[in-house]
Amino acid sequence: MADEADLAFDSEQRHLTNALAAQRRRNRVLEPVGCCHYCGNAEGIAERLFCDVDCADDWEYEHALRHRLGLPETPALH
């Protein structure tokens, strides 16, 4: 039987998977490069775009802000 931490982890992974799938469908802006597109972390990334939901959300916020301000869309790693 799964405890609360397992359930929370599974929920976070589902959210991340859904967020990444939605991002891939939209404009195909990013491709997997072997590290997180937001923070540059390369541990356990493989074919993913971001290392966790926080990085995915932060990248999405900054990407949308860049778009609204008319700035270049090349994301810089932090």
N, C-alpha and C positions, 0 to 999 in steps of 0.2 A: 504494500500500500504506500502510495506517495505521500510525503509530508508537505507542509506548506511551502518550503523552499523549492522542492521539486516542481510543484504546481506553478509557482511564480516563475521559475526558470523556463518551464515549458511555455507559459503564456508569453514571456518576453521573446522567446525564440520564434513563436508563431507571429508575433507582431513584427519582428525584424524581417522574417521571411516575406510577409505580406507587404511591408514597406519597400523592401528591395524589389519585389516583383512589380509593384506599381511603378517604381522608379524606372525599371528596365522598359516597361511598356511606354512610358512617356519619353519621347524625344531621343531615346537611346543616348543620353548625354554621357554616361559613364560605362566603362568596361572594366572588368576585374583586372587588376594589375599586380596582385600579390601582396598588397598592403591596403590599409584603410585609407580611403580617399580624404578623410577629414583629419585624422591625427597621425597617420603614417605608420601605425602599429602593424607589424608583419606577422605576429604570432598567431597561428591558427586561422589565417584569413583564407588562403587558397583561392577559391572561386567567388568569394563574397566581395562586396564593395566596401562594407564598413565593418568594424570590429564589434559594434554593439548598437543598440537602439539609440542611445544618446548621440553617438557620432552621426548616425543616419539623420536624426532629427536636426542636429546642429547644422549639418551640411545642407539639408533641405531649406532651413531657415535662411542661411547665408546665400544660397543659390537664388532663392526667391527675391531676397533683398537686392542682390546684384542685378537681377533681371529688371526689377522695378526702377532701379537707379540708372539703368543703362550702362552698367559696368561690364567689363569682359567676363565671360563665363568660365574662364579657366580657373578651377579651384586651386587655392594654394594650401599645401599641407601646413598644419600648425605645429 
